[in-house]
Amino acid sequence: MARGKLTKADLVEKVYEDASIEEMKLSRKEVLTVVSVFIEKLRESIENLGEDGRIELRGFGTFGVKKRKPRVARNPKTGEEVQVPSRKTPFFKPGKELKSSIK
């Protein structure tokens, strides 16, 4: 694992090394499939959320979609005003357990 960076391959390896996975005798390839499917389904679910929708993973956090209002921004090079349209953006809010575990 690179310093300060956790890749999908690193995550698969961490899951594969867990004792419960050893008991189930899952291969690395099967763990990769499960992790990949989980991430894909989470992404699809977030894409399909309405503005008030959210996905809660207890003990971890909440995923959702926020609507950003249109605004006026400036081009830093020229100082020219630019209209930025409204848009939807994903967000993540960590849960209490996750927040308290990071110190």
N, C-alpha and C positions, 0 to 999 in steps of 0.2 A: 504494500500500500504506500502510495506517495504521501509525503508529509502534508497533513492538512487536507487531504483529498481522499474520498472514499468512492471508488468506482463500482459499477454494477458487478464486475467480476470479484472485487473485494467483498462485496455484500454477499454474493453467492458463496464464497469461501467461508465467511463467518457463519452463515446459516448451515452449510454442509458440516462444519466442525462441531455443531451443537449436539449434545448427547441424545436429545430426542430424535434427531435425524438419524443418528447412528443406530438407535434401536429400531427404527423403521426400515433401515437398510436401503435408503434412497441413494442413488448415484448422484454425482455432481451434475450430470446432464439433466436429471429429473429435477434437482433443486433449481438449476438455471431456468428450466421451463416454468416451474411454479413462480419464481421471482419475476420472470418476464411477463407472465400472464397477469400477476397481481399488479404490476406497474402499469401495464397496458389498460387493464380494466379500471384502475384508479384514474388514469388520464382520460379515458372515455367518459367516465362518470362525471368528472370535473367539467369536461367540455359540454356535457348535456345539462348541467345545472342551470336553473333559472337564477335570477338575481337574489332571491331569498333562500335558495337551496344551499345546503352544505353537507359535507361528509364528515362525520365524527368518528375518530378512532380513539376510544377511551384510553387514557393513559399516555397518548401520543400527541394528538392535536386535532385541529379542524381545518379542512380544506373548503374553499368556497370561491365565489366569483363576485367581484365588486365592480360597479359601474362607475367609471371616472367621468366627471363632468367636462364639457368642452372648456377650453381655456385659451388664453393668449400667452404665447411664449416668445422669447427673443432668440434670434440667431446670434450666438456669442461673438462671431467674427464681424458681422456687419451692424448688429444692433437692430436689425429689421424685425418688426413684429410678425409672428407666424401664428395662424389659427390652428390649434390642435383640436380635432374633433373628439366627441365623446367615444369611449371605448370600454370594453369589458376586460378585466385583468384578473388572473387567478391570485389567490392569497392563501397563506398558511398561518394559522395561529397555534403556537405550541400549547399543549395542555399543562395543567398544574404539575403533574408528576415529571414531565420532561423539563419544565422550567426549573423545578427544585433540584433536579439531578445535575444540572449544569451550574457549576460554581467557579 
